[in-house]
Amino acid sequence: MSVGMLPVEHFHLKHVLQAVCGLEAVVLRSFGPEGGQVLFTRDTGQAMLSRSGTRILTALRLEHPLARMVVECVWKHSTVTGDGSKTFILLLASLLRMIHTMACKEPNVSHSYNSREAAEAATARCLADELLAFALEEMDDLIAIGVVPYGFCDLWEGFTAETQSPAHTNNHGVQKLLASFFHTRLGQIHCDYISNLACQLLRHLKFKKDQPFLALQFVNDNFPALHTPVSGFPISCSRLIEGQVIHRDFAMPCPRTDQQPVKAVVFTGYLQPQLFSAGDVLEVGCGNHMIEENSRKEKSIVEFSAWSERSLECVIANLQSLGVSVLLSAVKQSAAVMALAAQAEMWVVECISEDELSLFAQLSGTTPVSDCWIIEPVNVATLTFCRPILLGVHRYVHVAFHDLEERVMVRPSSLVICGPGEGQTDQYACAFQDAIRMLLTTCKPVGMTAATISKRTLQSQRSTSLHTDDRSNKIAYNSFQQRVLVPSCVIPAGGTFEFLLNHALLHHGRSSSVSDSTNIPAVSQLLANVLLSVPRQIYSHSPRHFLQIQSRVMSFIPNNSHAFNLLYKQEHNISLIQGHGTSEIPLKDGKLSMHCCRKADMSSKVFMLDLGLESVSCKYELLLAVLQCVTSLLRVDTVLCTHTALHTQSRRLTNISWEGTEDEAED
């Protein structure tokens, strides 16, 4: 079919806005700490109750191509950062509304355009491009100067300490960050329990020089093999199990043995040589002239079978000489292998997934066997034990590794995630992995480039004094260097990031008003106004509260006070402010939860409600993703309607569990 014969649909700016506003109306039901859950039902009676923005959006049956495009952008963003899908839609809708308003006000109808709609679309595209260019060039600097100094950046310090008091553990920044994340995903009932469980898992990892990035990356890459979903139990039954759980059972009953240590070998193929591979066809002819040929083939098959049996006996004998008692296989082995293994008192585990075998090889420090004729000591793993374990109604294989800390950077623990039904268990597991992704994004640095450091330092020196010595230059440079490439920076939740960046954008716009060739003031003003849509929605139940929180955040800015540097370290006592009261809590290492400020500031500054922490890096990535999505949306003006089915969305929807609820209260 030629392009000229295809049905064509033209889109205007208002169509884009309508599609996004429809998605916004859905996710706003579950937005914020007070948000509820969204119930989806199918014609078959299956139901899904969820607070996850990504799960809600991907469960929608969308026909509008622009809406599907937005959901695809949200899905890609959430698979990387694990967070921000609902805020993504909220910022996107607010930004499109403001762009639409500005485009409609522009006197841009000229001879260059055929209609006012075309002129508005051109203006909107221009604004979107300017916003994206501004964000890519200036946003990290503005966050480093206007937001990072008010956050806390030593998030992981002391996290893996062997001995910690319960109060310190519950008030650590990582635990607070995770609790805030799980509150928005799983509700208030289970957020504390699941965040504590996540902290227990992370504490089993051995950070090198207190750098958690590699350990978090290990958990994220191997999460399918590191967790076991168990349905039919409350989430409070979730726990950690030392070692690795292989999600297969032993292929045959074997006598119990207390032999320790246990030696195991991983096979990626068949132990017994195969005459035919999958898909091979043996042709047998008819007639007298083919009798001789068929007889020759039969003889060859018998000879090969005898040879393969002798070869298998040699392989088993070699394994016995190496002391191997457990065979882990990626494929299903033949009956002959099972018989000989049983005679040799070897345990066989078949059809193990590639992810689990890869994790086993990594933790054991061994190499899987691809050629059964070459089995060396480097292929033999030494295990503390290998035994069956019953989790729910399924029996799996449980292994523990010998001398693990000498080889790898982690002390592995399998995470058992329980839920009343398969749907809830799957959602708990997804939330857990998204939390790991969020922590990974949090560890990414946000700051200025080296060239910007020098420029900002020079500007600071000139504005302070025309005559500076080397010592003052060094102090100025260090003050800016502390804001550069800052990883693991967190800040109080509840709109603090948006208020601070709003102020920084407005200040930047005013300072850039003298520019002749750029539209920085208008772009800064637009982006600053868009940011406020997030706290407005958080405090939509009380606009007065919105203004109070905004004024309190702004009161810290003029003197660059660090009064709400939440987990601020100091030697003397600090005060914990809860509601309208204060209580002095002397902590040796100064680690506190929310509302931490100096005693000198207590009389006039009470910060905000205990809404937890959120990641500065995640916020930064979210803003860039929203601006890139806006730019892509506004470049679409025509859709060609074809009869080709879209399989990407349907494949993703098949992975969504449609049973039960996330926020049951049976605990």
C-alpha positions as CSV (number, residue, x, y, z in Angstrom):
1,M,0.0,0.0,0.0
2,S,1.4,3.4,-1.0
3,V,1.7,6.2,1.5
4,G,-0.9,8.2,-0.4
5,M,-3.5,5.6,0.2
6,L,-3.0,5.4,4.0
7,P,-5.5,7.3,6.3
8,V,-3.9,10.4,7.7
9,E,-4.6,12.1,11.0
10,H,-3.3,15.6,11.7
11,F,-2.5,16.6,15.3
12,H,-2.5,20.0,16.8
13,L,-1.2,21.2,20.1
14,K,-4.5,20.9,21.8
15,H,-4.7,17.2,20.9
16,V,-1.3,16.6,22.6
17,L,-2.6,18.4,25.7
18,Q,-5.8,16.4,25.8
19,A,-4.1,13.1,25.6
20,V,-1.7,13.9,28.4
21,C,-4.4,15.4,30.6
22,G,-6.3,12.1,30.3
23,L,-3.3,10.3,31.7
24,E,-2.9,12.9,34.4
25,A,-6.5,12.4,35.6
26,V,-5.7,8.7,36.1
27,V,-2.4,9.0,38.0
28,L,-3.5,11.9,40.2
29,R,-5.7,9.5,42.1
30,S,-2.6,7.8,43.5
31,F,-0.2,10.7,43.6
32,G,1.5,11.9,46.8
33,P,1.7,10.5,50.3
34,E,-2.1,10.7,50.7
35,G,-2.8,9.1,47.3
36,G,-5.0,6.1,47.0
37,Q,-4.9,3.0,44.8
38,V,-6.3,2.5,41.4
39,L,-8.5,-0.6,40.7
40,F,-8.4,-2.2,37.2
41,T,-10.8,-4.9,36.1
42,R,-10.9,-7.1,33.1
43,D,-13.9,-8.7,31.4
44,T,-12.8,-12.0,32.9
45,G,-13.2,-10.7,36.4
46,Q,-9.5,-10.4,37.1
47,A,-8.6,-7.3,39.1
48,M,-5.5,-5.3,39.9
49,L,-5.1,-2.8,42.7
50,S,-2.0,-0.7,42.5
51,R,-0.3,2.6,43.5
52,S,2.6,2.2,41.0
53,G,2.4,4.8,38.3
54,T,4.2,2.7,35.7
55,R,2.0,-0.3,36.4
56,I,-1.1,1.8,36.2
57,L,-0.1,3.5,33.0
58,T,1.0,0.3,31.2
59,A,-2.3,-1.4,32.3
60,L,-4.4,1.1,30.3
61,R,-5.8,0.0,27.0
62,L,-4.7,3.1,25.0
63,E,-5.8,3.7,21.4
64,H,-4.4,7.2,21.1
65,P,-0.9,7.1,19.5
66,L,0.3,10.1,21.5
67,A,-0.9,8.6,24.8
68,R,1.0,5.3,23.9
69,M,4.0,7.4,23.1
70,V,3.9,9.1,26.5
71,V,3.5,5.8,28.3
72,E,6.5,4.4,26.4
73,C,8.6,7.4,27.6
74,V,7.4,6.9,31.2
75,W,8.2,3.2,31.0
76,K,11.7,3.8,29.7
77,H,12.4,6.4,32.4
78,S,11.1,4.2,35.2
79,T,13.1,1.1,34.1
80,V,16.3,3.2,34.5
81,T,15.6,5.3,37.6
82,G,12.8,3.1,39.2
83,D,10.9,6.2,40.3
84,G,9.0,9.3,39.3
85,S,6.4,7.9,36.8
86,K,3.4,9.8,38.4
87,T,5.4,13.0,38.8
88,F,6.5,12.6,35.1
89,I,2.9,12.8,34.0
90,L,2.1,15.7,36.3
91,L,5.1,17.7,35.1
92,L,4.4,16.9,31.5
93,A,0.8,18.0,31.7
94,S,1.7,21.2,33.5
95,L,4.4,22.0,31.0
96,L,2.2,21.4,28.0
97,R,-0.6,23.6,29.5
98,M,1.9,26.5,30.0
99,I,3.4,26.0,26.6
100,H,-0.1,26.0,25.1
101,T,-1.0,29.2,26.9
102,M,2.2,31.0,25.8
103,A,1.8,29.8,22.2
104,C,-1.8,31.0,22.0
105,K,-0.7,34.5,23.3
106,E,2.1,34.9,20.8
107,P,1.2,37.2,17.9
108,N,2.7,34.8,15.5
109,V,0.2,34.4,12.7
110,S,2.0,35.5,9.6
111,H,2.4,34.8,6.0
112,S,4.7,31.9,6.9
113,Y,1.9,29.8,8.3
114,N,-1.4,28.6,6.7
115,S,-3.4,28.7,10.0
116,R,-3.2,29.8,13.6
117,E,-2.9,26.1,14.6
118,A,0.3,25.8,12.6
119,A,1.7,29.0,14.1
120,E,0.9,27.8,17.6
121,A,2.6,24.4,16.9
122,A,5.7,26.2,15.6
123,T,5.9,28.4,18.7
124,A,5.4,25.4,21.0
125,R,8.1,23.4,19.2
126,C,10.5,26.4,19.6
127,L,9.7,26.7,23.3
128,A,10.2,23.0,23.9
129,D,13.6,23.1,22.1
130,E,14.7,26.1,24.1
131,L,13.7,24.4,27.3
132,L,15.6,21.2,26.5
133,A,18.7,23.1,25.4
134,F,18.5,25.2,28.6
135,A,18.2,22.2,30.8
136,L,21.1,20.3,29.1
137,E,23.4,23.3,29.5
138,E,22.3,25.0,32.7
139,M,20.2,22.6,34.9
140,D,23.0,20.7,36.5
141,D,24.8,23.9,37.5
142,L,21.6,25.4,39.0
143,I,20.9,22.2,41.0
144,A,24.5,22.1,42.2
145,I,24.4,25.7,43.4
146,G,20.7,26.1,44.4
147,V,19.7,22.6,45.7
148,V,22.7,20.4,46.6
149,P,24.1,22.7,49.4
150,Y,20.8,22.2,51.3
151,G,20.9,18.4,51.0
152,F,22.8,15.6,52.7
153,C,25.5,13.9,50.7
154,D,27.1,11.4,53.0
155,L,24.2,9.1,52.6
156,W,26.1,5.8,53.0
157,E,28.5,6.8,55.7
158,G,28.4,4.2,58.5
159,F,25.6,2.3,56.8
160,T,27.4,-1.1,56.8
161,A,28.7,-0.9,60.3
162,E,28.5,-4.2,62.1
163,T,27.0,-2.9,65.3
164,Q,24.3,-0.2,65.2
165,S,21.7,0.8,67.7
166,P,18.1,0.4,66.7
167,A,17.5,4.1,66.9
168,H,20.4,4.8,64.6
169,T,19.3,2.1,62.2
170,N,15.8,3.4,61.9
171,N,16.9,7.0,61.4
172,H,19.7,6.4,58.9
173,G,19.4,8.3,55.7
174,V,19.2,5.2,53.5
175,Q,16.4,3.8,55.6
176,K,14.5,7.1,55.4
177,L,15.0,7.3,51.7
178,L,13.7,3.7,51.1
179,A,10.8,4.2,53.5
180,S,9.7,7.3,51.5
181,F,9.9,5.4,48.3
182,F,8.0,2.4,49.5
183,H,5.4,4.7,51.1
184,T,4.4,6.0,47.7
185,R,4.5,2.5,46.1
186,L,3.1,0.1,48.7
187,G,1.3,2.4,51.2
188,Q,2.0,3.3,54.8
189,I,1.2,-0.1,56.3
190,H,4.2,-2.0,54.9
191,C,6.7,0.7,54.0
192,D,8.7,0.5,57.2
193,Y,9.0,-3.3,57.2
194,I,10.0,-3.6,53.5
195,S,12.5,-0.7,53.8
196,N,14.1,-2.4,56.8
197,L,14.3,-5.6,54.8
198,A,16.0,-3.8,52.0
199,C,18.5,-2.3,54.4
200,Q,19.3,-5.8,55.7
201,L,20.0,-7.0,52.2
202,L,22.2,-4.0,51.4
203,R,24.1,-4.4,54.7
204,H,25.1,-7.9,53.5
205,L,27.0,-6.3,50.7
206,K,30.6,-5.5,51.3
207,F,31.2,-1.9,50.0
208,K,34.7,-1.1,48.9
209,K,35.8,2.2,50.4
210,D,32.2,2.9,51.3
211,Q,31.3,3.1,47.6
212,P,27.9,1.3,47.2
213,F,27.5,1.7,43.4
214,L,29.1,-1.6,42.4
215,A,27.2,-3.5,45.0
216,L,23.9,-2.0,44.0
217,Q,24.7,-2.7,40.4
218,F,25.3,-6.3,41.3
219,V,21.9,-6.6,43.0
220,N,20.1,-4.9,40.1
221,D,21.8,-7.1,37.5
222,N,21.1,-10.3,39.4
223,F,17.8,-9.5,41.0
224,P,15.8,-12.2,39.2
225,A,18.2,-14.8,40.6
226,L,18.5,-13.2,44.0
227,H,14.8,-13.1,45.0
228,T,12.2,-15.8,45.4
229,P,8.4,-14.9,45.2
230,V,6.3,-16.9,47.6
231,S,2.5,-16.5,47.4
232,G,0.0,-17.3,50.1
233,F,1.7,-15.6,53.0
234,P,1.6,-12.0,54.4
235,I,4.4,-9.7,53.5
236,S,5.6,-9.8,57.1
237,C,6.9,-13.4,56.3
238,S,9.4,-12.0,53.8
239,R,13.0,-12.6,54.9
240,L,16.6,-13.1,53.9
241,I,18.2,-16.5,53.4
242,E,22.0,-16.9,53.4
243,G,23.4,-18.2,50.2
244,Q,21.6,-18.7,46.8
245,V,18.3,-20.3,46.2
246,I,18.2,-22.1,42.8
247,H,14.6,-22.2,41.6
248,R,14.6,-25.9,40.6
249,D,14.3,-29.1,42.6
250,F,16.5,-32.1,42.5
251,A,15.8,-34.2,39.4
252,M,15.6,-37.5,41.5
253,P,15.5,-38.5,45.1
254,C,18.9,-38.9,46.5
255,P,20.1,-40.2,49.8
256,R,20.8,-37.6,52.4
257,T,24.4,-36.8,53.1
258,D,26.1,-34.7,55.7
259,Q,29.3,-34.5,53.7
260,Q,30.9,-31.0,53.9
261,P,32.1,-29.2,52.0
262,V,30.1,-30.2,48.9
263,K,31.6,-29.9,45.4
264,A,29.5,-29.0,42.4
265,V,30.0,-28.5,38.7
266,V,27.9,-26.4,36.2
267,F,27.2,-27.9,32.8
268,T,25.8,-25.8,30.0
269,G,25.2,-28.7,27.7
270,Y,24.6,-32.5,27.6
271,L,26.9,-34.9,29.5
272,Q,26.1,-37.7,27.1
273,P,27.1,-37.0,23.4
274,Q,24.0,-36.6,21.3
275,L,23.7,-38.2,17.8
276,F,20.9,-35.9,16.7
277,S,20.4,-32.2,17.6
278,A,17.0,-30.5,17.8
279,G,15.4,-30.3,14.4
280,D,17.5,-33.1,12.8
281,V,15.6,-35.6,10.6
282,L,16.6,-39.2,10.0
283,E,15.6,-40.3,6.5
284,V,14.7,-44.0,6.1
285,G,14.3,-45.2,2.5
286,C,12.0,-47.9,1.1
287,G,12.6,-50.5,-1.5
288,N,15.3,-53.2,-2.0
289,H,17.9,-50.8,-3.0
290,M,17.6,-48.9,0.4
291,I,17.8,-52.0,2.6
292,E,21.6,-52.0,2.6
293,E,21.7,-48.2,3.3
294,N,19.2,-48.5,6.2
295,S,21.2,-51.4,7.7
296,R,24.4,-49.3,7.6
297,K,22.7,-46.4,9.3
298,E,21.3,-48.7,12.0
299,K,24.7,-50.1,12.7
300,S,26.2,-46.7,12.9
301,I,23.5,-45.6,15.4
302,V,24.2,-48.7,17.6
303,E,27.9,-48.1,17.5
304,F,27.4,-44.4,18.4
305,S,25.1,-45.3,21.3
306,A,27.7,-47.7,22.7
307,W,30.4,-45.1,22.3
308,S,28.3,-42.4,24.0
309,E,27.6,-44.7,27.0
310,R,31.3,-45.4,27.4
311,S,32.0,-41.7,27.1
312,L,29.4,-40.9,29.8
313,E,31.0,-43.5,32.1
314,C,34.4,-41.8,31.6
315,V,32.8,-38.4,32.4
316,I,31.2,-39.7,35.6
317,A,34.4,-41.4,36.6
318,N,36.3,-38.1,36.1
319,L,33.7,-36.3,38.3
320,Q,34.1,-38.9,41.0
321,S,37.9,-38.5,41.0
322,L,37.4,-34.7,41.5
323,G,35.0,-35.4,44.5
324,V,32.0,-33.9,42.7
325,S,28.6,-34.8,44.2
326,V,26.3,-32.1,42.7
327,L,25.6,-31.6,39.0
328,L,23.9,-28.3,38.0
329,S,22.7,-28.4,34.4
330,A,21.2,-25.8,32.1
331,V,19.5,-28.5,30.0
332,K,17.5,-31.7,30.7
333,Q,19.9,-34.7,30.8
334,S,19.2,-38.2,29.4
335,A,18.0,-41.2,31.4
336,A,21.5,-42.7,31.2
337,V,23.0,-39.7,32.9
338,M,20.4,-40.0,35.7
339,A,21.1,-43.7,36.2
340,L,24.8,-43.3,36.3
341,A,24.6,-40.3,38.6
342,A,22.4,-42.2,41.0
343,Q,24.8,-45.1,41.1
344,A,27.6,-42.6,41.8
345,E,25.5,-40.9,44.6
346,M,25.5,-37.6,42.7
347,W,22.6,-35.1,42.9
348,V,21.4,-33.6,39.6
349,V,19.5,-30.3,39.2
350,E,18.3,-29.7,35.6
351,C,16.9,-26.9,33.5
352,I,18.4,-24.1,35.7
353,S,18.0,-20.6,34.2
354,E,20.8,-18.8,32.6
355,D,20.6,-16.0,35.2
356,E,20.9,-18.4,38.1
357,L,23.8,-20.3,36.6
358,S,25.6,-17.0,35.9
359,L,25.1,-15.9,39.5
360,F,26.3,-19.3,40.8
361,A,29.5,-19.1,38.6
362,Q,30.2,-15.5,39.8
363,L,29.7,-16.3,43.5
364,S,31.6,-19.6,43.3
365,G,34.4,-18.3,41.2
366,T,34.2,-21.2,38.8
367,T,33.8,-21.6,35.1
368,P,30.8,-23.6,33.6
369,V,31.7,-26.7,31.7
370,S,31.0,-26.6,27.9
371,D,33.1,-29.6,26.9
372,C,32.5,-32.7,29.1
373,W,35.9,-34.1,28.1
374,I,37.6,-31.2,29.7
375,I,36.7,-30.9,33.4
376,E,39.4,-29.3,35.5
377,P,39.6,-28.1,39.1
378,V,38.8,-24.6,37.9
379,N,35.3,-25.9,37.0
380,V,34.6,-27.3,40.5
381,A,32.8,-25.2,43.0
382,T,33.2,-25.8,46.8
383,L,30.0,-25.3,48.7
384,T,29.3,-25.2,52.4
385,F,26.1,-27.1,51.8
386,C,23.6,-28.0,49.1
387,R,20.2,-29.1,50.3
388,P,16.5,-28.8,49.5
389,I,14.5,-25.9,50.9
390,L,10.7,-25.6,51.0
391,L,9.4,-22.1,50.3
392,G,5.6,-22.0,50.2
393,V,4.4,-24.9,48.1
394,H,7.6,-25.2,46.1
395,R,10.8,-27.0,46.9
396,Y,14.0,-25.5,45.6
397,V,17.8,-26.1,46.0
398,H,19.6,-24.1,48.6
399,V,23.4,-23.6,48.4
400,A,25.9,-21.7,50.4
401,F,29.4,-20.8,49.3
402,H,32.7,-21.6,50.9
403,D,35.3,-18.9,51.5
404,L,33.2,-16.4,49.6
405,E,34.6,-13.1,50.9
406,E,38.1,-14.0,49.6
407,R,36.8,-14.0,46.0
408,V,33.9,-11.6,45.6
409,M,32.7,-8.3,47.0
410,V,29.4,-9.5,48.4
411,R,28.1,-11.9,50.9
412,P,25.0,-13.0,49.0
413,S,21.6,-13.5,50.6
414,S,18.5,-14.6,48.8
415,L,15.5,-12.4,49.3
416,V,12.2,-14.2,49.9
417,I,9.3,-11.9,49.1
418,C,5.9,-13.0,50.3
419,G,2.4,-11.9,49.4
420,P,-1.2,-13.1,49.8
421,G,-1.5,-13.7,46.0
422,E,0.7,-13.9,42.9
423,G,-0.3,-10.4,41.9
424,Q,0.7,-8.8,45.2
425,T,3.9,-10.7,45.4
426,D,4.9,-9.7,41.9
427,Q,4.2,-6.0,42.7
428,Y,6.2,-6.2,45.9
429,A,9.1,-7.7,43.9
430,C,8.9,-5.0,41.3
431,A,8.8,-2.3,43.9
432,F,11.9,-3.8,45.5
433,Q,13.9,-3.8,42.3
434,D,12.7,-0.3,41.5
435,A,14.0,0.8,44.9
436,I,17.5,-0.6,44.0
437,R,17.3,1.3,40.7
438,M,16.4,4.4,42.5
439,L,19.4,4.0,44.8
440,L,21.6,3.4,41.8
441,T,20.4,6.7,40.3
442,T,20.9,8.4,43.6
443,C,24.6,7.4,43.6
444,K,25.2,9.1,40.3
445,P,26.8,12.5,40.8
446,V,25.1,15.8,40.0
447,G,27.2,18.9,39.6
448,M,29.1,21.3,37.5
449,T,31.9,20.8,35.0
450,A,35.5,21.8,35.7
451,A,35.1,24.8,33.3
452,T,32.0,26.0,35.1
453,I,33.8,25.7,38.5
454,S,36.5,28.1,37.3
455,K,34.0,30.5,35.9
456,R,31.7,30.5,39.0
457,T,34.7,30.8,41.3
458,L,36.1,33.8,39.3
459,Q,32.7,35.4,39.3
460,S,32.4,34.9,43.1
461,Q,35.8,36.3,43.7
462,R,35.1,39.4,41.6
463,S,31.7,40.0,43.2
464,T,33.3,39.7,46.7
465,S,36.4,41.8,46.3
466,L,38.6,43.2,43.6
467,H,41.7,42.3,45.6
468,T,42.0,38.7,46.8
469,D,44.9,36.7,48.0
470,D,45.7,33.0,47.3
471,R,44.1,31.8,50.5
472,S,40.8,33.4,49.7
473,N,41.0,32.0,46.1
474,K,41.5,28.6,47.5
475,I,38.6,28.9,49.9
476,A,36.3,30.1,47.1
477,Y,37.4,27.3,44.9
478,N,36.8,24.7,47.6
479,S,33.4,26.1,48.4
480,F,32.3,25.5,44.8
481,Q,34.2,22.2,44.6
482,Q,32.1,20.8,47.4
483,R,29.1,21.2,45.2
484,V,30.6,19.5,42.2
485,L,29.9,15.9,41.2
486,V,28.1,15.2,44.5
487,P,26.9,11.6,44.6
488,S,24.2,10.2,46.9
489,C,22.6,13.6,47.6
490,V,19.2,13.5,49.2
491,I,16.9,16.3,50.3
492,P,13.6,16.4,52.3
493,A,10.6,15.3,50.4
494,G,7.3,17.2,50.2
495,G,8.3,19.8,47.5
496,T,11.7,21.0,48.9
497,F,13.5,20.2,45.7
498,E,10.9,22.1,43.6
499,F,10.9,25.1,45.9
500,L,14.6,25.4,45.9
501,L,15.0,24.9,42.1
502,N,12.1,27.3,41.5
503,H,14.0,30.0,43.4
504,A,17.3,29.2,41.6
505,L,15.6,29.4,38.2
506,L,13.9,32.7,39.0
507,H,17.2,34.2,40.2
508,H,19.0,32.9,37.1
509,G,16.4,34.4,34.9
510,R,16.7,37.8,36.5
511,S,20.5,37.7,36.3
512,S,20.4,36.8,32.6
513,S,17.8,39.4,31.6
514,V,20.5,41.5,29.9
515,S,21.2,38.8,27.3
516,D,20.3,39.9,23.8
517,S,20.5,36.6,21.9
518,T,18.8,34.2,24.2
519,N,15.4,33.7,25.7
520,I,16.7,32.6,29.1
521,P,14.4,34.8,31.3
522,A,11.2,33.4,29.7
523,V,12.5,29.8,29.7
524,S,13.6,30.0,33.4
525,Q,10.2,31.5,34.4
526,L,8.3,28.9,32.5
527,L,10.3,26.0,34.0
528,A,10.1,27.5,37.5
529,N,6.3,27.8,37.3
530,V,6.0,24.2,36.1
531,L,8.0,22.9,39.1
532,L,5.5,24.3,41.5
533,S,2.8,22.1,40.2
534,V,4.3,19.2,42.1
535,P,4.1,20.7,45.7
536,R,0.7,22.2,44.8
537,Q,-0.6,18.7,44.1
538,I,1.0,17.3,47.3
539,Y,-0.7,20.0,49.4
540,S,-3.8,20.2,47.3
541,H,-5.9,19.4,50.3
542,S,-4.6,22.5,52.0
543,P,-3.4,25.5,49.9
544,R,-2.5,27.3,53.0
545,H,-0.1,24.6,54.0
546,F,1.5,24.9,50.5
547,L,2.3,28.6,51.2
548,Q,3.6,27.8,54.7
549,I,6.0,25.2,53.5
550,Q,7.2,27.4,50.7
551,S,7.8,30.3,53.0
552,R,9.7,28.1,55.4
553,V,11.9,26.7,52.7
554,M,12.6,30.2,51.3
555,S,13.6,31.4,54.8
556,F,16.7,29.3,54.7
557,I,18.0,30.6,51.4
558,P,19.3,34.2,52.0
559,N,22.1,33.2,54.5
560,N,22.8,29.8,52.8
561,S,21.8,28.2,56.1
562,H,22.1,24.5,56.5
563,A,19.4,24.3,59.0
564,F,17.5,21.7,57.1
565,N,20.6,19.7,56.1
566,L,18.7,16.8,57.6
567,L,21.4,14.4,58.7
568,Y,23.8,17.1,59.6
569,K,26.9,15.8,61.5
570,Q,28.0,17.7,64.6
571,E,29.7,16.9,67.9
572,H,27.2,18.6,70.2
573,N,23.5,17.8,70.8
574,I,21.0,18.3,68.1
575,S,17.3,18.9,68.4
576,L,14.6,16.8,66.8
577,I,11.5,18.8,65.9
578,Q,8.3,16.9,65.7
579,G,5.2,18.9,65.0
580,H,5.3,21.9,67.3
581,G,7.5,20.4,70.0
582,T,11.2,19.8,70.3
583,S,13.4,17.2,72.1
584,E,17.1,17.1,72.5
585,I,18.6,13.8,71.4
586,P,22.4,13.5,71.9
587,L,23.8,11.2,69.3
588,K,27.5,10.5,69.1
589,D,27.6,10.5,65.3
590,G,24.9,13.0,64.8
591,K,22.7,10.9,62.5
592,L,19.0,11.9,62.8
593,S,15.8,11.6,60.8
594,M,13.7,14.5,59.7
595,H,13.5,18.1,61.0
596,C,17.1,18.5,62.1
597,C,18.3,22.0,62.8
598,R,20.7,23.8,65.1
599,K,19.5,25.0,68.5
600,A,20.1,28.6,67.5
601,D,17.6,28.3,64.7
602,M,14.9,26.5,66.7
603,S,13.1,29.6,68.0
604,S,12.2,30.8,64.5
605,K,12.5,27.9,62.1
606,V,10.4,24.7,62.2
607,F,11.0,23.0,58.9
608,M,8.2,20.8,57.6
609,L,6.2,17.6,58.1
610,D,8.0,14.2,58.2
611,L,7.7,13.3,54.6
612,G,11.0,11.5,54.3
613,L,13.7,11.9,51.8
614,E,14.1,11.9,48.0
615,S,17.0,11.7,45.6
616,V,18.3,14.8,43.9
617,S,19.8,12.8,41.0
618,C,16.4,11.1,40.4
619,K,14.7,14.5,40.3
620,Y,17.3,15.8,37.8
621,E,16.9,12.7,35.6
622,L,13.2,13.1,35.8
623,L,13.3,16.8,34.6
624,L,15.5,15.9,31.6
625,A,13.2,13.0,30.7
626,V,10.1,15.1,30.8
627,L,11.7,17.8,28.6
628,Q,12.9,15.3,26.1
629,C,9.4,13.8,26.0
630,V,7.8,17.2,25.4
631,T,10.2,17.9,22.5
632,S,9.4,14.5,20.9
633,L,5.6,15.0,21.3
634,L,5.5,18.4,19.8
635,R,7.4,17.3,16.7
636,V,4.6,14.9,15.8
637,D,2.0,16.6,13.6
638,T,0.8,13.7,11.4
639,V,-0.1,10.1,12.0
640,L,-0.4,7.5,9.3
641,C,-2.9,4.8,10.3
642,T,-1.8,1.3,9.4
643,H,-3.1,-2.1,10.0
644,T,0.1,-3.4,11.6
645,A,-0.5,-4.5,15.2
646,L,1.7,-3.0,17.9
647,H,3.3,-5.9,19.8
648,T,5.5,-4.0,22.2
649,Q,2.7,-2.7,24.4
650,S,0.8,-6.0,24.3
651,R,3.9,-8.0,25.3
652,R,4.5,-5.7,28.3
653,L,0.9,-6.0,29.4
654,T,1.0,-9.7,29.5
655,N,3.6,-9.5,32.2
656,I,1.3,-7.5,34.5
657,S,-0.3,-9.4,37.3
658,W,-4.0,-8.9,37.7
659,E,-4.7,-10.4,41.1
660,G,-5.4,-8.9,44.5
661,T,-4.2,-5.8,46.2
662,E,-1.0,-4.3,47.4
663,D,-2.0,-2.7,50.7
664,E,-3.7,-5.5,52.6
665,A,-4.0,-5.0,56.4
666,E,-3.9,-8.5,57.7
667,D,-0.7,-7.8,59.7
